[in-house]
Amino acid sequence: MPPTKAEAALKQQLLELLEREEIIEDSLFTAIKANEYVDWLEFLQKAVSLTGNRTLALRFGQQLGVGSFGTIGFALQSCSDVGQAIKLLVRYHRLLKHGTLWVIAQENNEITLRFNLKLGNPVQQRLMTEMAFSQLFSVMKFLTGKALATTAINLNYTKPNYFLKYKKFIPAPLLFDQDYSEIILTGQALNIPIRSANPAENVIFQQQCEEMLRKLNRTENLAAAVRRILINAAGNLPNLAQVAGKLHISKSTLKRRLENESTNFRVICDEVRNLLAKKYLMETDLSVEDIAHLLGYAAMTSFRRAFIRWNGVAPSEFRKDVSE
């Protein structure tokens, strides 16, 4: 299935980076372009694998400047200080359509900006975390002229063997194997002014963001409805036409509205299959082969490959880990 507009834009920007900086040979560039119909997370992972460039996600995040945020970018530039900019980013993050989630929490005189990604396997989640954190540091430096002052950065994955290269893109103390991926900021850091602050323009841009958010909220329930239908099917997943029929809309309307929510039917099917697969592995004694059959896979090897793509481990290893 073709990528959504948001995915297509990200892929095009990544391809431009690879071409502009001559990171790869022409043959590999062609191989990466050939994957344009896979989802964004898989595309990013494939690009890193084919190029062998372990810092590609970090470099890409640095290239995604304020302009990549669209209307949110203009709103960020008009904010008065870092604190206002971060609150704005947290409120409107869903408009960025990367499948990402920023959450803010305050404790005493510190602010924690926490990053969560609900989609993808562990490798893809690490790459997206690298991209998002690198982008945030780059954008804040552009807005303030200074490096983002942090108390610490926690990352919820094991230290990669290239971690020393993080310093160029994320200049802050790093702690790996933490419960969450998050940035801890002091109140003083939040008061740093933004050079292009414009209160009058900020009101206008925030109104535009609010309208975009209202439109998103009006349509966003469709993916949840599709997900419920698939889950209730208990593994015997209906196809696109059948789901559209249950929702009393046409196939083309369903595809278009899911695309507006920055997702598609195949992605939702994979999410549901993965959810059910993990539930079966954790809560039943069914064999991996039986689970594959229940989820509609004709061959266990196909299910195994899909499960590894989703979770980074084989089904048998997942079952062993959760039972220990």
C-alpha positions as CSV (number, residue, x, y, z in Angstrom):
1,M,0.0,0.0,0.0
2,P,1.4,3.5,-0.9
3,P,2.8,5.6,2.0
4,T,0.8,8.4,3.6
5,K,1.6,12.0,2.7
6,A,3.5,12.4,6.0
7,E,5.5,9.3,5.4
8,A,6.2,10.2,1.8
9,A,7.5,13.6,2.9
10,L,9.9,12.1,5.5
11,K,11.2,9.5,3.0
12,Q,11.8,12.2,0.4
13,Q,13.7,14.3,2.9
14,L,15.8,11.4,3.9
15,L,16.6,10.5,0.3
16,E,17.6,14.1,-0.3
17,L,20.0,13.9,2.7
18,L,21.6,10.7,1.4
19,E,22.0,12.2,-2.1
20,R,23.2,15.6,-1.0
21,E,25.8,14.3,1.3
22,E,26.8,11.4,-0.9
23,I,26.4,9.0,2.0
24,I,25.9,6.0,-0.3
25,E,26.7,4.7,-3.7
26,D,24.2,5.0,-6.6
27,S,23.3,1.2,-6.4
28,L,22.4,1.5,-2.7
29,F,20.5,4.7,-3.3
30,T,18.4,2.8,-5.9
31,A,17.9,-0.1,-3.4
32,I,16.6,2.2,-0.7
33,K,14.2,4.0,-3.1
34,A,12.8,0.6,-4.1
35,N,11.4,0.4,-0.5
36,E,9.2,3.5,-0.9
37,Y,6.0,1.4,-0.3
38,V,7.0,0.2,3.1
39,D,6.0,2.2,6.2
40,W,8.3,5.0,7.4
41,L,9.8,3.1,10.4
42,E,10.7,0.2,8.2
43,F,12.1,2.5,5.6
44,L,14.3,4.3,8.1
45,Q,15.6,1.0,9.5
46,K,16.3,-0.3,5.9
47,A,18.2,2.9,5.0
48,V,20.4,2.6,8.1
49,S,21.1,-1.1,7.3
50,L,21.9,-0.5,3.7
51,T,24.1,2.5,4.2
52,G,25.9,1.0,7.3
53,N,25.7,4.6,8.7
54,R,24.9,4.1,12.3
55,T,24.3,7.8,13.0
56,L,22.0,8.3,10.1
57,A,18.9,8.9,12.3
58,L,20.8,11.4,14.4
59,R,22.0,13.2,11.3
60,F,18.6,13.2,9.8
61,G,17.0,14.6,12.9
62,Q,19.5,17.5,12.8
63,Q,18.4,18.2,9.2
64,L,14.7,18.4,10.1
65,G,14.6,22.0,11.1
66,V,11.8,24.2,12.2
67,G,10.5,24.2,8.6
68,S,9.7,20.5,8.8
69,F,7.1,21.3,11.6
70,G,4.9,23.2,9.2
71,T,2.4,25.6,11.0
72,I,3.8,24.3,14.3
73,G,7.2,25.6,13.2
74,F,5.9,29.1,12.8
75,A,4.2,28.9,16.1
76,L,7.4,27.8,17.8
77,Q,9.4,30.7,16.3
78,S,6.9,33.2,17.7
79,C,7.0,31.8,21.3
80,S,8.5,33.9,24.0
81,D,10.8,31.4,25.6
82,V,11.9,27.7,25.6
83,G,9.2,26.8,28.2
84,Q,6.4,28.1,26.0
85,A,7.8,26.4,22.9
86,I,8.0,23.0,24.7
87,K,4.4,23.3,26.0
88,L,3.3,24.1,22.4
89,L,5.2,21.2,21.0
90,V,3.6,18.8,23.6
91,R,0.1,20.1,22.9
92,Y,0.3,19.8,19.1
93,H,2.8,16.9,18.7
94,R,0.0,14.7,17.2
95,L,-0.1,17.1,14.2
96,L,3.4,16.0,13.2
97,K,2.0,12.5,12.3
98,H,5.2,10.6,13.1
99,G,3.4,8.2,15.5
100,T,5.3,10.0,18.3
101,L,4.1,11.2,21.7
102,W,5.6,13.9,23.9
103,V,4.5,14.1,27.5
104,I,5.5,16.8,30.0
105,A,5.7,16.5,33.7
106,Q,6.9,18.9,36.4
107,E,8.6,18.1,39.7
108,N,9.9,20.8,42.0
109,N,11.9,23.1,39.8
110,E,12.5,20.6,37.0
111,I,10.6,19.8,33.8
112,T,10.7,16.3,32.3
113,L,9.9,16.0,28.6
114,R,9.2,12.4,27.9
115,F,9.2,10.7,24.5
116,N,7.1,7.7,23.7
117,L,6.7,5.8,20.4
118,K,3.9,3.3,20.2
119,L,4.8,1.8,16.9
120,G,7.7,-0.3,15.5
121,N,10.2,-2.8,16.8
122,P,12.9,-1.9,19.3
123,V,15.4,-1.0,16.6
124,Q,13.0,1.3,14.9
125,Q,12.0,2.9,18.2
126,R,15.7,3.6,19.0
127,L,16.2,5.2,15.6
128,M,13.1,7.3,16.0
129,T,14.2,8.4,19.5
130,E,17.6,9.4,18.1
131,M,15.9,11.3,15.3
132,A,13.4,13.1,17.6
133,F,16.0,14.1,20.3
134,S,18.5,15.2,17.6
135,Q,15.8,17.3,16.0
136,L,14.7,18.9,19.3
137,F,18.2,20.0,20.1
138,S,18.8,21.3,16.6
139,V,15.5,23.2,16.6
140,M,16.0,24.7,20.1
141,K,19.5,25.9,19.1
142,F,18.0,27.5,16.0
143,L,15.3,29.3,18.1
144,T,17.6,30.5,21.0
145,G,21.1,30.6,19.5
146,K,22.2,28.4,22.4
147,A,22.4,24.6,23.1
148,L,19.4,23.3,25.1
149,A,20.5,23.2,28.7
150,T,19.6,19.9,30.3
151,T,20.1,18.2,33.7
152,A,20.2,14.8,32.1
153,I,18.9,12.7,29.3
154,N,17.5,9.2,30.0
155,L,17.2,6.7,27.2
156,N,15.2,3.5,27.5
157,Y,17.5,1.3,25.5
158,T,20.9,-0.3,25.8
159,K,23.9,1.8,25.0
160,P,24.8,1.4,21.3
161,N,28.4,0.8,20.4
162,Y,28.5,4.2,18.6
163,F,27.2,6.2,21.6
164,L,30.3,8.4,21.7
165,K,29.0,10.0,18.5
166,Y,25.8,11.1,20.3
167,K,27.7,14.1,21.7
168,K,27.7,15.8,18.4
169,F,24.0,15.7,18.0
170,I,22.7,15.5,21.6
171,P,25.2,17.5,23.7
172,A,24.1,16.5,27.2
173,P,24.8,13.8,29.9
174,L,23.3,10.5,28.8
175,L,22.0,7.6,30.8
176,F,21.0,4.3,29.0
177,D,18.8,1.4,30.1
178,Q,16.4,3.7,31.8
179,D,12.6,3.3,32.2
180,Y,11.9,6.1,29.8
181,S,13.4,8.2,27.1
182,E,13.2,11.7,28.4
183,I,14.9,15.1,28.7
184,I,15.2,16.7,32.1
185,L,15.3,20.5,32.1
186,T,15.7,23.1,34.9
187,G,13.3,26.0,35.3
188,Q,16.2,28.3,34.4
189,A,16.6,26.6,31.0
190,L,12.9,27.1,30.2
191,N,13.3,30.8,30.7
192,I,15.8,31.2,27.8
193,P,14.2,33.7,25.3
194,I,13.5,32.8,21.7
195,R,15.1,35.2,19.3
196,S,12.2,35.6,16.9
197,A,9.5,35.9,19.7
198,N,6.4,37.7,18.5
199,P,3.4,37.5,20.8
200,A,0.9,38.8,18.3
201,E,1.9,36.3,15.6
202,N,2.0,33.5,18.3
203,V,-1.7,34.0,19.0
204,I,-2.6,33.7,15.3
205,F,-0.4,30.6,14.7
206,Q,-1.8,28.9,17.9
207,Q,-5.3,29.5,16.6
208,Q,-4.4,27.8,13.4
209,C,-2.9,24.8,15.3
210,E,-6.0,24.6,17.4
211,E,-8.2,24.4,14.3
212,M,-5.9,21.7,12.9
213,L,-6.2,19.8,16.1
214,R,-10.0,20.0,16.2
215,K,-10.1,18.6,12.6
216,L,-7.8,15.8,13.6
217,N,-9.9,14.9,16.7
218,R,-13.1,14.8,14.5
219,T,-11.6,12.2,12.2
220,E,-9.1,10.3,14.4
221,N,-11.7,7.8,15.8
222,L,-11.8,5.9,12.5
223,A,-8.5,4.1,13.2
224,A,-9.7,3.1,16.6
225,A,-13.0,1.8,15.1
226,V,-11.0,-0.3,12.6
227,R,-8.8,-1.6,15.4
228,R,-11.8,-2.6,17.5
229,I,-13.4,-4.5,14.6
230,L,-10.1,-6.4,13.9
231,I,-9.6,-7.3,17.6
232,N,-13.1,-8.5,18.0
233,A,-12.5,-10.8,15.0
234,A,-10.1,-12.7,17.3
235,G,-7.5,-13.5,14.6
236,N,-9.8,-14.2,11.7
237,L,-9.2,-10.7,10.4
238,P,-11.7,-9.3,7.9
239,N,-10.2,-7.6,4.8
240,L,-10.4,-4.0,3.8
241,A,-13.7,-4.3,2.0
242,Q,-15.4,-6.2,4.8
243,V,-14.2,-3.6,7.4
244,A,-15.5,-0.8,5.2
245,G,-18.8,-2.6,4.9
246,K,-19.1,-2.8,8.7
247,L,-18.4,0.9,9.0
248,H,-20.9,1.7,6.2
249,I,-18.4,3.5,4.0
250,S,-16.7,2.7,0.8
251,K,-13.2,1.1,0.5
252,S,-11.8,4.3,-1.0
253,T,-13.3,6.5,1.8
254,L,-11.8,4.2,4.4
255,K,-8.4,4.3,2.8
256,R,-8.5,8.1,2.4
257,R,-9.6,8.7,6.0
258,L,-7.0,6.4,7.4
259,E,-4.4,8.2,5.4
260,N,-5.6,11.5,6.9
261,E,-4.8,9.9,10.3
262,S,-1.3,9.1,9.1
263,T,-1.9,5.3,9.0
264,N,-3.3,2.6,6.7
265,F,-5.2,-0.7,6.9
266,R,-2.0,-2.8,6.7
267,V,-0.4,-1.0,9.6
268,I,-3.5,-1.4,11.8
269,C,-3.7,-5.1,10.9
270,D,-0.1,-5.6,11.9
271,E,-0.7,-3.8,15.2
272,V,-3.6,-6.1,16.0
273,R,-1.8,-9.2,14.9
274,N,1.1,-8.3,17.1
275,L,-1.2,-7.5,20.0
276,L,-3.0,-10.9,19.7
277,A,0.3,-12.8,19.1
278,K,1.8,-11.5,22.3
279,K,-1.4,-12.2,24.2
280,Y,-1.5,-15.8,22.9
281,L,2.2,-16.3,23.7
282,M,1.9,-14.9,27.2
283,E,-1.5,-16.3,28.3
284,T,-1.9,-19.7,26.5
285,D,0.1,-22.8,25.8
286,L,-0.7,-22.7,22.1
287,S,2.3,-23.6,19.9
288,V,3.8,-21.0,17.7
289,E,2.5,-22.8,14.7
290,D,-1.1,-22.8,16.1
291,I,-0.8,-19.1,16.8
292,A,0.4,-18.4,13.3
293,H,-2.6,-20.3,12.0
294,L,-5.0,-18.4,14.2
295,L,-3.6,-15.1,12.9
296,G,-4.2,-16.1,9.3
297,Y,-0.6,-17.0,8.3
298,A,-0.4,-19.9,5.9
299,A,3.2,-20.6,7.0
300,M,4.8,-20.4,10.4
301,T,8.0,-18.9,8.9
302,S,6.0,-15.9,7.6
303,F,4.5,-15.3,11.0
304,R,8.0,-15.7,12.6
305,R,9.5,-13.1,10.3
306,A,6.7,-10.7,10.9
307,F,7.0,-11.1,14.7
308,I,10.7,-10.4,14.6
309,R,10.1,-7.3,12.5
310,W,7.6,-6.1,15.1
311,N,9.4,-6.9,18.3
312,G,13.0,-7.6,17.5
313,V,12.9,-11.2,18.8
314,A,11.4,-14.5,17.7
315,P,8.1,-15.7,19.2
316,S,9.7,-18.5,21.1
317,E,12.3,-16.1,22.6
318,F,9.5,-13.6,23.5
319,R,7.6,-16.4,25.3
320,K,10.7,-17.5,27.2
321,D,11.5,-13.9,28.3
322,V,8.1,-13.2,29.7
323,S,7.9,-16.5,31.5
324,E,11.2,-16.0,33.4
